[in-house]
Amino acid sequence: MEVSGRQMIDARHKGNLSRFINSSCHPNCETQKWQDASTGETRVGIFAIQDIEIGAEFTYDYNFAHFGGEGTTSFTCMCGHPLCRGTLDANPERTRNYGRRVEIRWAGEKGGDTGGDKFYPATVLSYHNKTAKYLVHYDAGEKEHVRLEGPKAPEHRWLTSATTTPGEASVAVRELEEENKKKKEEKKNQKSKPKRKRAKTSGPKRMRKPDPRRVKKVLDETAAAAVEAAAEA
């Protein structure tokens, strides 16, 4: 982490527990630089940017500096968020369509603009380097991996510019986060349901089978005691 032009924080050599905080494209924390009034030293703190539930993981966006040509990335992001941009880079070229609104004509549909209902509106969620396809979320609820660049791309038209406003992106994020939260609550409620206990039978209990070695030992001891009693008599 860069503190200034001449100072970097490298947790490989020394660091506190914050070095274990993972990156996320939609984090619940952020980093802030503060000036120590007594020493003049610059310090970095991690602060929550939203209410965090008990047991939730702390995350913040690493925003790595990107070096290299188009289509390259320093590290792959694996935060698992529905709107993950797929990389830890701060401003990679391939995320320029992230959160962008588009209308796509499905394969086999004809009529172009005349029908009015042949183009289906959607939101771009992510991009995959290997397949060169975008994951789009249609307003009707379906999701699809589709090319939006090159000769193999279906007929489509962009509804918003490449750099979407923060408001447009936040709406899509909020809707998907609410949907995932509902799914987690439903799954949690299913787990919390009490399990049915088996009814205890009122019949006789099964007798335990005796150990043959123990039976033989008891018989031998009884026989020995009888022999001793007969001898004394």
matplotlib code that plots the C-alpha trace (Angstrom):
import matplotlib.pyplot as plt

x = [0.0, 1.4, 1.5, 3.5, 5.9, 8.7, 6.9, 5.1, 3.5, 4.6, 2.9, 5.3, 7.9, 5.7, 2.1, -0.9, -4.1, -5.4, -3.1, -5.5, -8.4, -9.4, -10.3, -13.8, -15.3, -18.2, -16.5, -17.9, -14.7, -12.3, -8.8, -8.1, -4.8, -4.4, -1.7, -0.3, -0.3, 2.4, 4.9, 3.8, 3.8, 1.2, -0.9, -3.4, -6.6, -9.5, -13.0, -16.4, -18.5, -21.7, -23.3, -21.6, -23.5, -22.0, -19.8, -19.5, -16.0, -14.3, -13.3, -12.0, -11.0, -7.3, -7.3, -4.0, -2.0, -2.2, 0.9, 0.7, -1.3, -5.0, -6.3, -3.7, -4.4, -2.2, -4.4, -7.8, -10.5, -12.3, -14.5, -17.6, -19.9, -22.6, -21.2, -17.5, -15.3, -13.0, -9.7, -8.0, -6.8, -8.0, -9.0, -8.5, -9.5, -11.8, -14.1, -15.2, -18.6, -19.2, -22.7, -23.6, -27.1, -27.6, -30.4, -29.7, -31.6, -31.8, -30.7, -33.6, -35.5, -36.3, -37.9, -35.2, -36.6, -40.0, -41.3, -40.3, -40.2, -37.4, -34.6, -34.3, -32.8, -30.1, -27.2, -23.6, -22.4, -18.9, -16.5, -14.5, -11.0, -10.9, -14.2, -14.2, -17.9, -19.9, -22.3, -25.5, -28.6, -31.8, -34.6, -36.8, -34.6, -32.4, -28.7, -26.5, -22.9, -22.7, -20.2, -20.7, -17.6, -16.2, -17.9, -19.6, -21.4, -25.3, -27.1, -27.2, -27.4, -25.9, -28.4, -25.7, -22.2, -19.1, -18.6, -21.9, -22.8, -22.4, -26.2, -26.8, -24.2, -25.4, -29.0, -27.9, -25.7, -28.4, -31.0, -28.7, -27.5, -31.1, -31.8, -28.8, -29.7, -33.2, -31.7, -29.3, -32.2, -34.3, -31.4, -30.8, -34.5, -34.5, -31.5, -33.0, -36.1, -36.2, -35.6, -38.2, -37.2, -37.9, -40.6, -39.3, -40.8, -42.5, -41.7, -39.1, -35.5, -33.2, -31.1, -27.4, -25.7, -23.3, -19.6, -18.6, -15.2, -16.8, -19.4, -16.6, -14.7, -17.7, -18.4, -14.7, -14.8, -18.1, -16.7, -13.5, -15.4, -17.6, -14.4, -12.9, -16.2, -16.4, -12.7, -13.3, -16.4]
y = [0.0, 3.4, 6.0, 8.6, 8.8, 7.6, 5.3, 2.0, -0.5, -4.0, -6.6, -9.3, -7.8, -6.3, -5.6, -6.0, -8.0, -5.8, -7.5, -10.5, -8.3, -9.4, -7.2, -6.9, -5.0, -3.9, -3.7, -2.7, -0.8, 1.7, 3.0, 6.6, 8.4, 10.5, 12.8, 12.3, 15.8, 14.9, 13.3, 14.5, 10.8, 9.6, 6.7, 4.5, 3.4, 1.1, 2.4, 0.9, 2.6, 0.8, -1.2, -4.6, -7.5, -9.8, -12.4, -10.6, -10.4, -7.1, -6.1, -3.1, -2.5, -2.9, -0.7, -2.1, 0.1, -1.5, -1.8, -3.4, -3.3, -3.8, -7.3, -7.8, -7.8, -8.0, -10.2, -11.9, -10.8, -13.7, -11.7, -13.6, -10.6, -10.8, -7.6, -8.5, -6.7, -9.7, -8.0, -6.1, -3.4, 0.1, 1.1, -1.7, -1.0, -4.1, -2.8, 0.2, -1.4, -2.5, -1.7, -0.3, -0.6, -2.3, -3.7, -7.0, -8.7, -12.5, -14.9, -15.8, -12.6, -10.5, -7.2, -4.9, -1.7, -2.1, -4.6, -2.6, -5.7, -7.5, -5.9, -6.9, -4.4, -5.7, -4.6, -5.7, -7.5, -8.7, -9.7, -12.9, -12.7, -16.3, -16.3, -12.6, -12.6, -10.3, -11.6, -9.6, -9.6, -9.0, -7.0, -10.0, -11.9, -14.1, -14.0, -14.8, -14.8, -12.9, -11.2, -7.4, -6.7, -8.1, -9.6, -12.5, -10.1, -10.1, -6.9, -4.6, -1.0, 0.8, 2.8, 4.4, 5.7, 3.6, 5.5, 5.0, 7.4, 6.1, 6.2, 3.8, 1.3, 1.5, 0.6, -2.6, -3.5, -2.8, -4.9, -7.9, -7.6, -7.6, -10.6, -12.5, -11.4, -12.9, -16.2, -16.3, -15.7, -18.4, -20.8, -19.9, -20.3, -23.8, -24.8, -23.4, -25.6, -28.2, -31.7, -34.4, -36.7, -40.4, -41.6, -43.9, -47.4, -48.6, -52.3, -54.4, -53.4, -55.8, -58.0, -57.7, -60.9, -62.3, -62.5, -66.3, -65.7, -64.0, -66.9, -69.5, -67.6, -67.5, -71.2, -72.1, -70.0, -71.7, -75.2, -74.4, -73.1, -76.3, -78.5, -76.6, -76.9, -80.7, -81.1, -79.2, -81.3]
z = [0.0, -1.0, 1.7, -0.2, -3.1, -0.9, 1.6, 1.1, 3.5, 2.9, 5.2, 4.1, 6.5, 9.2, 9.8, 12.1, 11.7, 9.0, 6.5, 6.5, 5.2, 1.7, -1.3, -2.6, -5.6, -3.2, 0.2, 3.6, 4.6, 3.1, 3.8, 4.9, 5.4, 8.5, 9.6, 13.1, 14.6, 17.2, 14.9, 11.4, 10.3, 7.8, 9.0, 7.3, 9.0, 7.9, 8.5, 8.0, 5.3, 6.2, 9.0, 9.3, 10.7, 13.4, 11.8, 8.4, 6.9, 6.7, 3.1, 1.2, -2.4, -3.0, -6.2, -7.4, -9.8, -13.3, -15.6, -19.0, -22.2, -22.9, -21.9, -19.2, -15.4, -12.4, -10.2, -10.6, -8.1, -6.4, -4.0, -5.3, -5.5, -8.2, -9.8, -9.4, -12.0, -12.2, -11.3, -8.5, -10.9, -10.1, -13.7, -16.2, -19.7, -20.0, -17.2, -19.2, -19.8, -16.2, -15.1, -18.5, -19.9, -23.3, -25.5, -27.2, -29.9, -29.3, -32.0, -34.3, -33.6, -36.7, -37.3, -36.0, -34.6, -36.2, -33.6, -30.6, -28.4, -30.3, -28.3, -24.7, -22.1, -19.8, -17.5, -17.9, -14.8, -15.6, -18.3, -18.8, -20.4, -21.7, -23.5, -24.3, -23.3, -21.0, -18.4, -18.8, -16.6, -18.5, -16.9, -17.2, -14.8, -17.1, -17.3, -20.4, -21.5, -24.8, -26.9, -27.3, -29.3, -32.6, -35.7, -33.7, -31.4, -31.9, -32.9, -29.9, -28.9, -25.9, -23.7, -21.5, -22.0, -21.2, -17.9, -16.0, -13.2, -9.6, -9.2, -12.0, -10.8, -7.2, -8.1, -9.8, -6.9, -4.3, -6.1, -6.4, -2.8, -1.6, -3.7, -2.3, 1.3, 0.9, -0.4, 2.6, 5.0, 3.4, 3.6, 7.2, 8.1, 6.6, 8.7, 11.9, 11.6, 14.4, 13.5, 14.2, 17.0, 16.8, 19.2, 21.9, 21.9, 25.0, 24.4, 26.3, 25.9, 24.0, 26.4, 25.9, 24.7, 27.4, 26.8, 26.4, 28.1, 31.1, 31.4, 31.3, 34.0, 36.3, 35.7, 36.5, 39.7, 40.8, 40.1, 42.0, 45.0, 45.0, 45.0, 47.9, 49.8, 49.2, 50.3, 53.6, 54.3]

ax = plt.figure().add_subplot(projection="3d")
ax.plot(x, y, z, "-o")
ax.set_aspect("equal")
plt.show()
